[in-house]
Amino acid sequence: MNLRKITDKCMKYCIFLIGGFNVVIVFLIFLFILTNSVKAFESVPLSKFFFGRDWISLSEKYGLLPLLSGSFRVTFVALFISVPISIMSAVYMSEYASKKTRDIFKLLIETMSALPSVVLGYIGLYVLSTLVKNIFNLNTGLTALTGGILLSFMAIPTMVSISDDAIRALDPSYKEASLAMGANKLETIVKIILPAAFPGIFAGIMLGFGRIIGETITVLMVTGNAPILGGGILSPVRTLTATIAAEMGEVVNGSTHYYILFAVGLVLFGISFVTNTIADYFINKSRKIMRK
């Protein structure tokens, strides 16, 4: 066996070990969260946790619904803004932009993704929240709308990059056949290219959703941190991530409150797992279409 084969074999086993190590780490994290979460339900019934309408830790009321409501209100606003902007940006970059313009767009997108979330939080706290307060004549600008706008800004780079890759990876025959049949460019994009690239675009949307639902610092700073079940996007909210970040540092180790926060983390872990599983499915589906 020559040196090259030995090197290849060593690299193969090293990569396998690193991959296996990552799987073990994720499993241990899940096991750690799960074991601590189970202890919470020795004091708090599952029904009161999952269907409780109040989160008041000082009164030992740990209802998950206000936190889920807050998370999904912020997420709805963020997706409502980011999805159309991301798809239109990806279409422009892949179908209309010159190489120079495309490079500029790529640079801007990479810059957006590199901005620290705490910086965006400061912008939201001192600039955007004031605008929202004045425009809608509210008592406070720290609302679900403010958080959603900032989170859309954070999700756009992921969605644009993956959607652009999905569109550009399509076989040129899709577009050529449509144009040859007499369709104009807009009809080709809407009726041929976007449907064909949909699995990749949807995967980008799901990964953007994962980024939105898992964001902590920004929503902690700009959403008001009020665990209110009712209200719309113009009311303060508290998300799952913000609750863990705000309360874990002050909670008594080993208390019911301490374990309940792990249960919230378990719910968040489950949402992230489902999101990434769906995204992975559509990414694989997109790759199969590209191979065809």
N, C-alpha and C positions, 0 to 999 in steps of 0.2 A: 504493500500500500504506500503510494507516494505521499509527499508532504501536503499536496493540494487536497487530496481526499481526506487526510487526517484533519486538516484545518476546517474543511467543509462540515465534517462530522461533528467536530467540537462546537462550531458555530450553531449547528442545528440543535444540539443538546442545550447549549446556553440559551438560545432563544426560547426553546421549550420550557426550560426551568424558569426563565423570567416571566413568560406568559402564565405558567402554572402558579408562580408566586403571586402575581396580580390577582388571580382568581381566589387564592387562599386568603389574601388580605381583604378582599371585598366580602368574602364569606364570613370572616372573623368579625368585621365591622357589623354586618347584619346580625350575627349571633350575639354580639355585645349589646346592640340596641334592643334586640328581641328579648333577651333575658332580663334586662332592666325594665322593659315595657310591661312584661308579664306581672312584675311585682306591683305595678300601679293598680292592676285590676283586682288585687286582694282587698283594696279599700274602696275603689270606685267601680261600680258595675259597668260593664261594657255598654249597656243601653244608655246610661247617663253620660258616658263619655262621647259616644258617637252621635247621639241624638239630643244631647243637652244644648239648650239655647242660650246659656250664660257662661261666660268665662270670667270669674272673679276669684282669683287665686287666694285673696285674703279671707274670703268666705268659704273656701274649699269647694267652689263650684267650677268644675272643669268640663264644660261643654265644648265640643269640637266644632259645632255648626257655625258659630261666629267667625272662627278662624278660617274655616273652609270657604265661607261666604266672602270674606275679605280677600283671600288669595285668588279666588276665581273672578271676583269683580275686577281686581287689578289686572289679572291675566286677560280677561275679555277685552278690556280697553287696549292693552298692549298688542294683542293679536289683531284687533280691529284696525289699528293704525299700521302695524308693521307688515302684515301679510300683503295687502295691495301694493304698498310702496316697494317691498322687496321683489315681488313678481314683476312689476313694471320696470324696476331698475335692472333686473336680470335680463329681461327681454331687450331693453335698450342696449345694454352692454354687449349682448351676444349677437344681436341682429342689426343694430343701427350704428353703434359707435365705431369711430375709426380706431386704429390701434393706439394712437396717442391718447385719445379721449378715454379709451378703455383702461390704459395704464394709470391715468389720473384717477379714474373712479376706483380702481383697485387700491391705489395708495390711500385714498380717502376712507375706504371701507376698512382697511387694515388699521388706520389711525383711530377710527371709531371703536374698533374692537379692543384697542390697546388702552383706552381711557379707563383709569381706575374707577370703580363704582362709587367710592367715597367722594371723588371729584364731582361726579354726576349728582350725587346726593346734595352736595353744597350748592350746585347750580339750581337744583330743584327747590332747596330750602329757602334760598335768598332771592331767586329770580322767578322761576316758574310758578311757585306757590303764590307769590304776590299777584302775578298776572291772572291766575285762575280765580283768586279771591276777588279781584277787581272786576273781571269780566262777568262773573256769575253772581256778583254781589253777595258773597258768602261771609260768614263769621271767621272762617279760616280757609286757607288755601291748601292745607295738608289733607288731601283727599285721595280717593282711589283713582280719580282722573289724573292727578299730578303724578302719582306713582306709575300709572299705566303709560303715560307719555314717555317718562324716562326709561322704563323697561323696554318699550318699543324701540327706542334708540339703541339699547344694548343688544336686542335680538336681531335687528336688521342685518348686521354684518354676517352672522351665521346663515341666515335665510338667503341673502343675496348670493353669497359665495357658492352654496350648495345648489341653488336654483340655476345659477349661471353655468356651473359645471354640468348639470343635468341637461340643459338645453344645448350646450356646445358639444356634448358627447354623442348627440343623436347622429344617425347616419344622414349625410347630406341628401340622400335620395328622397327622404321624407319631403323636404322643402322643394327639391327639384321637380318631383312628380306633381306636387300640388300646383306649382307655378306653370308647369307644362299643361295642366288641365284647364288653365285659364283663371285660376284664383289669383287675387292680388296679394300683396305681402301681408296686409293686416288680416285677411281671411286665412291665409296660411298659418300665421302665428296663432290665431285664436282657435281654429278648428283642427289644425294638424300638429303643430309643434308643442303647444302647451298640453294637450291631452297625451301626446306621446311621452313628454317629459314629466308628466304628473307624479309618478312614483318618486322620482328624485326631488321634485319640488315639495311634495308632501313630507318627505323625510326631512328636508330642511326646515319646514314649518314645525315639525315635531321636536327637532333639536332646539329650535328657537323657543318653543314652549317650555322645554326642559330648563333652558337658561332663565326664562322669566319666572317660572314657579320656584326655582331654587335660589333666586337672588335674595340677599339678606340686607346688606348695609343701606342700599338705596331706599328700599321700602321702609326700613326702620326709621330713616330720617325724614321721609316726605309724606307718609300716609296717615299721620296723626295717631297711630297706635291705639285706636279705640275699638275694642272687640264688640262691635255692634252687629247684630244679625240683620236688622232691617236697614233701609236706606238704599240709595242708588250710588252712582259713581261719583256724586258730588258730596258724599259724606265721608268722614274719616273711617278708616278700617284698620284692622290688624291682620297680618298674614301669619301663616304657619312658621315661616323662617324667622320673622321679626319677633314672634313670641319666644322662641327658643333663645335667640340672641339677647333679648331684653331681660329675661327672667332667670336664665341658667346661672349667671354670675352671682346672683343674690340668694338663690334658693339653698335651703339647708340640705346638706348631703344625706341621702337615705330617707328623706321625707316623702310623703305621698306626692307632693308637688314636684319633687325632683324626678320621680319615676314617671309621672304624667308627661313631663317634657320629653322623656325618652319615647313615650307612646306617640306623641306628636311627631317626633323624628321618624318613628317607624312608618307612620302614615305618609310622611313626605318621601321616605325611602321607597315605599310602594308606588307612589305616583311617578317618581323618577324612573323606577324600574320598568313600569308599564310603558311610559313614554319612550324610553330608549329601545325597548323591545319592538314597539310599533315602528319607530324610525329605522331600526335595523332591518325589519321585514321589507319596508319599502325601498331601502337602499339596495338590498339584494335583488328585489324585483326590478329596480331600475337597471342594475347591472346586466340582468338577463335580457332585458329589452335592448340594451346597447350591443350585446354580443350578437343578437339577431340582425 
